[in-house]
Amino acid sequence: MLDEVLTVEERAVVAHARAFAEEHVAPHAARWEWERRYPLETIKAACGIGLNTIELAKKHGGQGLSFSCKLRAFEEIARHDFAFAFALINHHNAVARFARDGKPSHVARLLPRMITGELIGCAGLSEPGVGSDFGGLEMSAKRVDGGWVLNGAKAWITNAAVAGLSVVYAQTDKAQGYRGIVCIAIEADRPGFQRDKPFELHGGHAIGVGGFRLVDYFAPDEAVLQPPGQAFKAALAGINGARAYVAAMCCGMLQASLETAVRYTQQRKTFGQPVLDHQGVRWKLVDAATDLEASRLLTYRASRLIDEAGDAVLPAAYAKKFATDMAVQRIADCIQAMGANGLRAEYPLARHLACAKIAAYTDGSIEMMNERIGAGLASVFGQKE
């Protein structure tokens, strides 16, 4: 398994993430959903023990650890709540990206607040009419003296409910297509930033998903993280990692669902024997356990390739497609094994099922994974010249 290749320090981080989630996430996740709350205080507590700085370079005050360490830590957190894990990892990514690409003066002013969780970060890619078609962005960025003026809207943005800094992608010249895209750090407390009401998202309210609008927002030159010609490529470079960690989070949710279902069916008796002893139930859970193992193998392979700077495009797509698709089916099977009790709020399975469906759309839908894998069929399986 992946933990075997992690360093002692990295395994300790995974253990801390597991313990944090058991103490601070598991007891409150259902309440966050029912009360329609974004768990800002718990996000800040996670920042307090460094769960937002796993990949952040040491020179910036981070831990400088591997992608695989981050993936495993968030797989453990997602066992208790995908929504919280996804919100926190998006903040983590914004921290690392801003520190890596930002201008020194800008980073010195804002990064310390991001590390403590005082300033939450998000990535501003999706728009009301643009999702997976990243090259079709409508938000505009116009060059002016000393910076850029931005206009447009973003939607379906994780952490948008509270984020103070967004890593935004905008189009400088439609005629240039994806080559015209620029990446700029946007601060929510500057004139021209308008936050939209957060979406009412079933099953994953803690993600804090929503949107914002920029109306003649002026961003100084120091706020540019990636210029036109480089921003699009930089964004795509991170997508393989996103697909891999979403797959890992699905593994975490199914792991928790299986544990709940097996323990329940061991104790509940029907027709004079434990429910788990009925072949029809047992075999369904066997299928779930087998798919969990297969999903982890695909996901961990992609993670290793990312750490080794290998070609992870297809491995990440395989992992994302298989893990999200199977999580929806197999978590539902775990609920079925428990009967109607599987839907009760005291168990996390219904919430995991809703979040598995959310995962099926994030960072590339299953249909997009089919297109990505399909584009490689000829080169992988076709006739060799």
C-alpha positions, 0 to 999 in steps of 0.5 A, spaced: 500 500 500 502 507 499 503 508 506 509 503 505 513 508 501 512 514 505 517 516 510 516 516 517 515 523 517 509 523 512 506 517 516 506 521 522 502 526 518 497 521 516 496 519 523 495 526 525 490 527 520 486 521 522 486 523 529 484 530 527 478 527 523 476 522 528 476 528 534 474 534 530 470 532 524 466 525 525 462 528 531 460 534 527 459 533 520 452 531 520 450 537 524 454 541 519 450 538 513 443 539 517 445 546 519 447 548 513 454 551 516 461 552 513 465 549 518 470 555 518 472 554 526 474 547 524 478 549 518 482 553 522 483 548 527 486 543 521 490 549 519 493 550 526 496 543 526 499 544 519 494 540 514 494 546 509 501 546 509 503 538 507 506 540 500 507 547 501 515 548 500 519 549 507 522 556 505 515 558 505 513 555 512 510 549 510 512 541 511 515 540 504 512 533 503 510 529 498 503 529 494 502 522 496 502 524 503 497 529 502 493 524 498 493 519 504 492 524 509 485 527 506 483 520 504 483 519 512 479 525 513 474 524 507 472 517 511 468 522 516 466 527 511 468 528 504 465 536 504 470 538 509 476 534 506 474 537 499 474 544 502 480 544 506 484 541 500 482 546 496 485 551 501 491 547 501 492 548 494 491 555 494 496 556 499 501 552 495 500 555 489 500 562 491 506 561 495 509 558 489 507 563 483 506 569 487 511 575 487 515 576 494 512 582 496 505 579 495 506 573 498 510 576 504 503 580 506 498 575 505 501 568 505 502 568 513 494 569 514 493 563 509 497 559 513 493 560 519 487 560 516 485 567 517 485 568 510 481 562 506 483 560 499 480 558 493 481 556 485 476 560 481 476 556 474 468 554 473 463 560 471 456 560 470 456 557 463 463 554 463 465 548 467 469 542 464 471 547 457 476 551 461 478 554 454 472 557 454 472 562 460 468 568 459 471 572 465 475 578 462 482 581 464 484 588 460 491 590 461 491 597 464 497 601 467 500 598 473 495 592 472 489 589 470 481 590 470 477 584 471 470 583 469 465 577 469 463 571 474 465 565 477 460 559 479 461 552 483 467 555 486 469 551 493 470 555 499 467 561 495 462 562 501 468 565 505 474 565 501 478 571 502 483 570 496 482 566 489 486 564 484 482 566 478 483 564 471 481 570 466 481 571 458 485 577 456 484 575 448 479 571 446 482 570 439 488 567 442 484 562 445 487 558 451 493 562 450 490 568 452 488 566 459 491 569 465 492 567 472 491 572 478 490 572 485 484 576 487 482 579 494 475 579 496 476 585 500 478 590 494 473 594 490 469 590 485 469 584 488 462 581 489 460 575 493 454 571 491 450 567 496 453 560 497 449 554 493 444 550 497 448 543 496 445 537 498 449 532 502 456 537 502 454 544 504 460 544 508 464 545 501 462 552 501 461 552 494 458 558 491 460 564 486 463 571 486 463 577 481 468 582 479 466 588 476 471 593 474 476 589 479 483 592 479 489 587 480 496 590 480 501 587 476 504 584 483 497 579 483 499 576 477 501 569 478 501 566 471 501 570 465 498 569 458 501 563 455 503 560 461 497 560 466 493 554 462 498 550 462 499 551 469 492 549 471 492 543 467 499 541 470 495 540 477 489 537 474 492 530 475 493 531 482 486 533 483 483 527 480 487 522 484 486 525 490 478 525 489 479 518 487 482 517 494 477 521 498 472 516 494 476 510 497 475 513 504 468 514 504 467 507 501 472 504 507 467 508 512 461 505 509 463 498 509 466 498 516 459 501 518 455 496 514 459 490 516 459 491 523 451 493 523 450 486 519 454 482 524 450 484 530 443 485 526 439 478 526 434 476 521 431 469 520 435 466 526 442 468 523 446 475 522 444 479 516 452 478 514 451 471 514 445 471 508 449 470 502 445 475 498 448 481 503 455 478 504 456 478 496 454 485 495 459 487 501 464 482 498 463 486 491 464 493 495 470 490 498 473 488 492 472 494 488 475 498 494 481 494 493 482 495 485 480 503 486 486 504 491 491 500 486 489 505 481 489 511 485 495 510 489 499 508 482 497 515 479 499 518 486 506 515 485 507 517 478 505 524 480 511 524 485 515 521 480 514 527 475 511 521 470 506 521 465 500 521 470 494 523 465 491 516 463 492 513 470 489 519 474 483 519 469 482 511 470 483 512 477 478 518 477 473 514 473 473 508 476 473 510 483 467 515 483 463 511 479 464 505 483 463 509 490 456 511 488 454 504 486 458 501 492 456 506 498 448 505 495 450 497 496 452 498 503 446 502 505 442 496 502 445 491 506 443 495 512 436 496 510 432 502 511 436 503 517 442 505 512 438 512 511 438 514 518 442 520 520 446 517 526 450 513 520 454 517 515 452 513 509 447 517 506 451 523 506 457 519 503 452 517 497 451 524 496 458 526 496 460 520 492 455 523 487 458 530 488 465 527 487 463 524 480 463 532 477 469 535 481 475 536 477 472 532 471 466 529 470 466 521 469 464 523 461 470 527 461 474 522 464 471 517 458 473 522 453 480 523 456 481 515 456 478 515 449 483 520 446 488 515 448 485 509 446 489 509 439 496 510 442 495 505 447 491 499 444 491 501 436 496 499 431 503 500 431 506 504 425 
